């Protein structure tokens, strides 16, 4: 049971980090929409449009790291095989 929990902890850690980086690696809180600066072709005035897209923030990353730490910590509760 020990190696299974430790492998699960590593998979949670690496998987959540990879997902966080792939969705944009935002170091703030999660976003449901992203600002995209645009320039009006006629007046050359800059304005902002929003795109509906999920960007995972650090709160989900911290939650996943906490789950990985708990799995790794639980692995010490089981004794070694003799």
C-alpha positions as CSV (number, residue, x, y, z in Angstrom):
1,X,0.0,0.0,0.0
2,X,2.9,2.3,0.7
3,X,4.3,2.4,-2.9
4,X,0.8,2.9,-4.3
5,X,0.2,6.0,-2.2
6,X,3.6,7.4,-3.0
7,X,3.1,6.9,-6.7
8,X,-0.4,8.4,-6.5
9,X,1.2,11.5,-4.7
10,X,3.7,11.9,-7.4
11,X,1.1,11.6,-10.1
12,X,-1.2,14.2,-8.5
13,X,1.8,16.5,-8.0
14,X,3.1,16.2,-11.6
15,X,-0.4,16.1,-13.2
16,X,-1.7,19.2,-11.5
17,X,1.5,21.1,-12.3
18,X,1.3,20.1,-16.0
19,X,-2.4,21.1,-16.1
20,X,-1.7,24.4,-14.4
21,X,1.1,25.2,-16.9
22,X,-1.0,24.1,-19.9
23,X,-3.9,26.4,-18.9
24,X,-1.7,29.4,-18.7
25,X,0.1,29.2,-15.4
26,X,-1.7,32.1,-13.8
27,X,-0.1,33.1,-10.4
28,X,-3.3,34.7,-9.1
29,X,-6.7,33.4,-8.5
30,X,-8.6,31.4,-11.2
31,X,-10.2,33.3,-14.1
32,X,-13.2,32.4,-16.2
33,X,-12.4,34.9,-18.9
34,X,-9.2,36.4,-20.2
35,X,-8.5,40.0,-21.3
36,X,-7.3,40.3,-24.9
37,X,-6.1,43.8,-25.9
38,X,-7.3,44.9,-29.4
39,X,-6.6,47.9,-31.5
40,X,-9.4,49.6,-33.5
41,X,-8.2,49.6,-37.1
42,X,-9.7,53.0,-37.9
43,X,-9.1,55.1,-34.8
44,X,-6.0,53.2,-33.5
45,X,-7.5,53.3,-30.0
46,X,-6.7,50.3,-27.8
47,X,-9.6,48.5,-26.1
48,X,-10.0,45.2,-24.3
49,X,-12.1,42.2,-25.4
50,X,-12.8,39.2,-23.2
51,X,-12.5,35.6,-24.2
52,X,-14.4,33.0,-22.2
53,X,-11.6,30.6,-21.1
54,X,-10.7,28.9,-17.9
55,X,-7.3,29.7,-16.5
56,X,-6.4,27.7,-13.4
57,X,-5.0,29.8,-10.5
58,X,-2.8,28.9,-7.6
59,X,-5.7,27.9,-5.3
60,X,-6.3,24.8,-7.3
61,X,-2.6,24.1,-7.5
62,X,-2.2,24.5,-3.7
63,X,-5.2,22.2,-3.2
64,X,-3.6,19.5,-5.5
65,X,-0.3,19.9,-3.7
66,X,-2.1,19.5,-0.4
67,X,-3.7,16.3,-1.6
68,X,-0.4,15.0,-2.8
69,X,1.2,15.7,0.6
70,X,-1.7,14.0,2.4
71,X,-1.3,10.9,0.2
72,X,2.5,10.9,0.8
73,X,1.9,11.3,4.5
74,X,-0.6,8.5,4.7
75,X,2.0,6.2,3.2
76,X,3.9,6.3,6.5
77,X,0.8,5.0,8.3
78,X,1.2,1.6,6.7
79,X,4.0,-0.6,8.0
80,X,6.7,-2.1,5.8
81,X,6.2,-5.7,4.5
82,X,8.4,-8.2,6.2
